[in-house]
Amino acid sequence: MAETTAARRTFPRGAAHPASTPTRRRRAGDADRKAAAAALQRALDRRDNGGAWGHLPQA
């Protein structure tokens, strides 16, 4: 089974497909970084199950 899988792969895992065109990534602006940080914090608060947006403990 491993032999057939290895035979099909012609370029390294994670490498761009040869037919794809390379694109330049733009650097994230300050507003983009702040929005991403806020979204990450909300997700962590929800996961903590008691953060600002998490579930409140039942009394």
Secondary structure, 3 states (H helix, E strand, C coil): CHHHHHHHCCCCCCCCCCCCCCCCCCCCCHHHHHHHHHHHHHHHHHHHCCCCCCCCCCC
